[in-house]
Amino acid sequence: MKIIKLRFSSKCKDGAIVTECTLDAPVSDLFLTSIQERGMITTKKLGGSTLFTFTADFFSLKGMVGDTLVYISHRKEDTEPVQVLLTTLFE
């Protein structure tokens, strides 16, 4: 799974930046299992879909299993380390 496009989405009142990340393949349960050791994953069933949140030290990743769009939240000062970590997660 690779990142196709990153697009700034919004800035939260607490200073966090939210970025939309488009992937070349849908997020799968296997992918979530593979990143589980790098942070904490929580899931919630919504009808027939699963909402997930992956939280690491300085960012969070949210989306739906089976979707190619995920949202990344992090503080502005953590932008560079988050980009490095995303590269390792998605390649």
C-alpha positions in Angstrom: 0.0 0.0 0.0 1.4 3.4 -1.0 0.4 7.0 -0.5 -0.9 8.6 -3.7 -1.7 12.0 -2.5 -1.5 14.1 0.7 -3.8 17.1 1.0 -4.0 19.6 3.9 -7.5 19.3 5.3 -7.8 21.6 8.3 -6.2 23.1 11.4 -7.8 22.4 14.8 -8.2 24.9 17.6 -5.6 23.0 19.6 -3.0 23.6 16.9 -3.2 20.1 15.4 -3.1 19.7 11.6 -5.4 17.3 9.8 -4.2 15.9 6.5 -6.2 13.7 4.0 -4.2 10.8 2.8 -5.2 8.9 -0.4 -3.8 5.4 -0.7 -3.5 3.2 -3.8 -5.4 0.3 -2.1 -8.0 0.1 0.5 -7.1 -0.3 4.2 -7.4 -3.9 5.2 -7.6 -5.8 8.5 -4.2 -7.3 7.5 -2.7 -3.8 7.3 -4.0 -2.9 10.7 -2.5 -6.1 12.2 0.9 -5.2 10.6 1.0 -1.7 12.2 -0.3 -2.8 15.5 3.1 -3.1 17.1 3.9 0.6 16.3 1.0 2.1 18.3 -2.5 1.5 19.6 -5.4 0.6 17.4 -9.0 0.9 18.4 -11.9 -0.2 16.2 -15.6 0.4 16.2 -18.3 -1.3 14.1 -20.6 1.0 12.2 -23.2 -1.0 10.4 -21.3 -3.2 8.1 -18.1 -1.1 8.2 -15.2 -0.8 10.7 -13.9 2.6 11.8 -10.3 2.5 13.1 -8.0 4.8 14.9 -4.3 4.2 15.1 -2.5 6.3 17.7 1.3 6.5 18.0 3.5 8.9 20.1 2.9 12.1 18.1 0.1 11.4 15.6 -3.1 9.6 14.9 -4.5 7.9 11.8 -8.2 7.4 11.3 -10.3 5.8 8.6 -12.6 3.0 7.6 -11.5 -0.5 6.7 -12.1 -1.0 3.0 -11.6 2.7 2.1 -8.6 4.4 0.4 -8.9 7.7 2.3 -7.5 8.1 5.8 -7.0 11.2 8.0 -3.8 12.0 9.8 -3.7 14.4 12.8 -0.5 15.8 14.3 1.0 18.9 15.8 2.7 21.3 13.3 6.1 20.8 15.0 5.8 17.0 14.4 5.3 17.3 10.7 8.8 16.0 9.7 8.8 12.9 12.0 5.2 12.1 11.0 6.2 12.1 7.3 9.1 9.7 8.0 6.9 7.4 10.0 4.2 7.4 7.3 6.8 6.4 4.7 7.7 3.4 6.8 4.1 2.4 7.4 2.9 2.6 3.8 5.9 1.3 1.9 
